[in-house]
Amino acid sequence: MVSVVKDGQVLFQKGYGYADVKAKVPMSAETSMVRPGSTSKLFTWTAVMQQVQAGKLDLDRDVNDYLDFKIPQTFGKPITLRHLMNHTAGFEEGLKDLLAYDPKLAPSNEDYLKQHPRPMLFAPGQAPGYSNYGVALAGYIVQRVSGEPFDAYVDRHIFQPLGMLHSTTAQPLPAKFEPFIAKGYRQASDPAPSPFELVVTAPAGSGSATASDMARFMLAHLQQGKFNGYEMLSPATTALMHSPSAQTRPGFNVMAHGFFREFRNGRTLLGHGGDTIVFHSDLSLLPDEGVGIFLSFNSRGKDSAVYLARKALMEGFLDRYFPGKPVVDAPALASATKDAPLIAGRYQTSRRVEHGFLSALYLMNQTVITANPDGTILAPSGPTGEMVTFREVAPQLWRKQGGLQELALANVDGVKTVIDSENPVSVLQEAPFLRSAPLTLSILGLSLLVLVSALVAWPLGALLRRADRGTSGASPALHRLRRWQRIAVVVDVVYLTAWIILIMPVLSTDLALYNGGNDWLFGLMQLSGVFALAAAIVGVWVAWRLFRVEATRLSRVWGVLVALALAGIVWIGVVGQLMSLNLNY
C-alpha cells in the first residue's frame, strides 16, 4: 500500500493486492493495518522530543538518571539519549527474545531491558551500531518520565490527536483492531500467513497502522509539528528534530534525532525504513518540498524480492517528480593504484553479536573489499550487496562509478574502518585474523571433510572386507584405538549437527526459537562442548598411541588428521562462542 502527501493534503493513497490472500480481502489504504516495523521508531523519537520540549528530558544527560536500573559505564563514559538516537551508544547486537508469536513467551519491554543487558562493544559516541535495545531503552525512559505506559502515551499524545484511529503500538493486537489487520506472508503463494509478530523491543518496532494514518503522521512532521489544529511538536522542536544530531563528513547521510537524513537527487530527505519478518515498509519526507511518501508490503516475496522492489519504487518516485542532475564521474586520483590496497580487506560490521553462540554466524558472514589492478575497488552496494566498482576521487575516499555512494577509509580506535555514505548506523571494521571468515571456514570445512570421510570409510571398509571374506588384520590394541577414535568422531559430528540445526533458523530470519523459554536447550548445548573437548583429547591420545603400537603409516597419518579435525571443532566452538556458557545473545 502507498500514501503520498503534499502541501498539507493527502495527494494519493491506495492499496494493492490482498490483505488476506485466502479470503480475497483487498488491501485498503484507509482500513488495512500493516506492521511498519522499525518505521515505528519515529513514534518513539517523536515522543522523546515531546518530553524534551516539556523539559523532562535532556538529550545530553546520562540515561541512568531516568532509569530504575543501571547501564554500566563500561568505558567510563555515560550513555545519553543523543547516543541512543544516533545509534552510537556502543551496544552489541542482540537477537534473544527479539521476536515472538506466543504472548506467553514475550516479556514486557521493561523486563526485556532488565533481563537482557547488552554488552558494550564501543565507547559511547565512538562508532555507530544500529540498536533495537537502545530504542527500547528510550521508549522506557518516556514511560518513566511521563508516568504513562508507553503504548498509552503514544496513543494519547500522537495517534488520537492526529486522528490516527487505526493505529496502535499495543501487543497482542487489541480486539477492536483484529478485523483490520493485514496478514503477512513470506511469499504470497504460502498456504497460510505468518502469525502476528510480537516485537519484544516494542518501542523499536511494535506499531500497526494504515497508510492513511501514516499520511497524517507525515503531514504533522511536514507542517512544523501541527495537523488539524493539534500541535504534536512546536515549530522549534520540529526543526530541531529534523536537524542533524551527529557530525558527519560532507555529503554523507546522518542521523537527525531518530530520522535518517539523506541527500537524494540534490534534495534533503528524512525517513526511516522498517522490516519485520513479513512486513517491509518505508517512510520518506522531503521537507523543503512539503512531500511525504509511505509504502508497505505484506510479503517478503520470492528470493526476498521486496528489498529491490522497495528501493526501485522510492527511486522511481524521486526520479520522476524530483529528478536530480546526471551523475558525472569525477576523475580518479593519480595515486589510486597505490591507494586501493589500503582499503582492500575483510571486514565485520559494527552491528554484530560478539558474545554468545550466534557470534559463530558473524564469523562466517563478513564483507570483502578487493583492489583491482587499475586502481578501482570492488565493494558491496545496495540491499542485495551486489559487488560494484568504486573509484578514488579524494585521498582515502572512493565513489561508486556512475553513482554518488562513497566509501571513506578511517581509523577508529586503532582499527581500520570503512564508513559508507549511505549508512550512518553501522561501519565496517577490519576483521582480526583469528576471527576472519577464511580461517574459520577453512578449519570448519577441512574438519568436516575428515570427520565425514571417517564416518563413510569405516562402514565401507567393513563391507569390502565382508565381501572379500577377509579381516582387517589389526591387533586387539589397534582395534581398541580405532573404536575410541570412532566414538570421538561420532560425538563431534552429532555436536556440530545439533548446532547447525539450532542456528539455521537465523539464516531464514526465523527468530522465534531464540527466547528465554529455550534457555535450557541452548544451555545444554553450550555445556555439551565438554564432550567435543573430550573427543578432541581422545583423538590426540589415539594419534599418539598409534605411534606406539603396531600400525601402518597410513593409519598413523590418518590418526593425526582425525585428531586435528577434532581439535578444529573445538576451535570453532571457542572462537564462535559455542562453548561460552552465555545465554545473553
Helices and strands as residue ranges (DSSP letters): E 2-6, E 9-14, E 18-20, E 25-26, G 37-40, H 41-53, G 63-66, H 81-86, E 99-100, G 103-105, H 109-115, H 132-146, H 150-154, I 155-159, H 160-162, G 175-180, E 198-199, G 202-204, H 211-222, E 226-227, E 230-231, H 235-241, E 254-256, E 259-264, E 267-275, E 280-286, E 291-297, G 302-304, H 306-321, H 336-343, E 345-349, H 359-364, E 367-371, E 377-381, E 386-394, E 397-400, E 406-412, E 415-420, E 428-430, G 433-435, H 437-468, H 476-507, G 516-518, H 519-527, H 529-546, H 553-575
